[in-house]
Amino acid sequence: WVTSSLSVVVVGASGDLAKKKIFPALFALYYEGLLPEEFQIFGYARSKMSDTDFRDLISSTLTCRIDAAEKCGDAQEKFLKRCFYQAGPYDDSSGFAQLNTKMSEQEVSKPRANRMFFLSIPPNVFIAAAGGAAEQCSSKTGWTRVIVEKPFGRDSTSSRELSDGLSRYLREDQTYRIDHYLGKELIENLTVLRFANLVFEPLWNRDYIKSVQVIFSENFGTEGRGGYFDQYGIIRDVIQNHLLQIVALFAMEPPVSLDAEDIRNEKVKVVRSMQPVQLDDVVLGQYKGRKEKNFNLPGYLDDATVPKGSLTPTFAAIAMHINNARWDGVPFLLKAGKALDNRRAEIRVQFRHIPGNIYKHKMGSNMDNTSNELVIRIQPKESIYLKINNKVPGLGLRLDSTKLDLQYQSTYKKELPDAYERLLLDVVNGDKRLFIRFDELEAAWELYTPMLHEIEAKKVAPELYPYGSRGPVGAHYLAAKYNVRWADLE
Ligand code: BG6
């Protein structure tokens, strides 16, 4: 950094993601001294705004996560002074040419000017904006990197078209496909847990693991995002990406090293070993409104931005299977839904029963108590705990299920960084470990595309479930087919 400056351009600067995640993350990195000394931030969007308006717009988003507000107020002011704005269209390079001029005016202090773009814009203008940015604003003296965020198409074909379109302007090494779940602390820790602890990896296979559940649930609906959501549905919105990425890291073989390519090679390999999802391994749901005495929770179809009669699923439970020596016969049950009874994301690993258990008759009546379970709670209240069978202290011999419990909040006593902080810093450092390679993306779509097309062709109607419930009953039958019970929130 001695000889280089950094410019970060947020294309789609007035959008929700930019305000909620990108600017706060950039500020947190700046506050912690992780950005180069010479850096500038540029907002680019269609609406006309002065630099001052732009600074006003983002100042309310810069939260003082780390220290008390008084302490970081000063830093906020300094940060805002380095923020600039350029208005322009996404699908015409004229605005990007002006942006380039504006950037060059600021990048005078160092011989090398590195440039990083975050395309936080609707998918229909991805390619045009990537083209405008790459052709008009590529750095002449340093690197140029471009971050793109899902949706990466709607199926294999559209995803390939998008990849081809982007590759006209950007090399693969310049393209950073973000999946923000990979930036979450507990997901990064998955491989540490597996490969840095002798006690887990030897058990990490079909001989010891009976089933794996990956659960994503939100206790709120689409809340005004229905227009976007309806074009994708829950499978494309979170399962094909976030949940599958979790399964890939969970199930992959040990990589040769921590090198990005080595890790991604293993992820692609395991994704390619998975069976494309069959329709009879899928349960779809859509939340309906719920009227109670004191409140009225709107159904998905009550969202004004959702087309009437939409069949788009807001819930899906899916059983996946990995055809390899490690996982043959182990069901991976994925469940994701909006407007459910709780908010959580977790991985649950159910171990097999102890063969010839001599304590069988000393256990509680619930047979589940006899097998161990490892729970990795991604959010909220990040934690990892292993359920073990233990003697209830006192006279007599009775066993109970209890936890070996690692709670992040009490153990580490520090705020965890937001996923976007970690991922943006990785882009600055050119570290691609947590980004999706093009072949991973292709392999991921191949698993879901035939089933998604079948659902659409057959107009499969989702099972309705009330807002705030545990989801459609069908999900329980799917789990029962594999002799599994969905885990409740503990
Ligand atoms: C996004 C989805 O990728 O992830 C949203 O588009 C979802 O629908 C969100 O709400 C969940 O992210 P997090 O980090 O809040 O769990």
Residues whose N, C-alpha, C, O or C-beta is under 5 A from the ligand:
A	BS01	BG6	D237
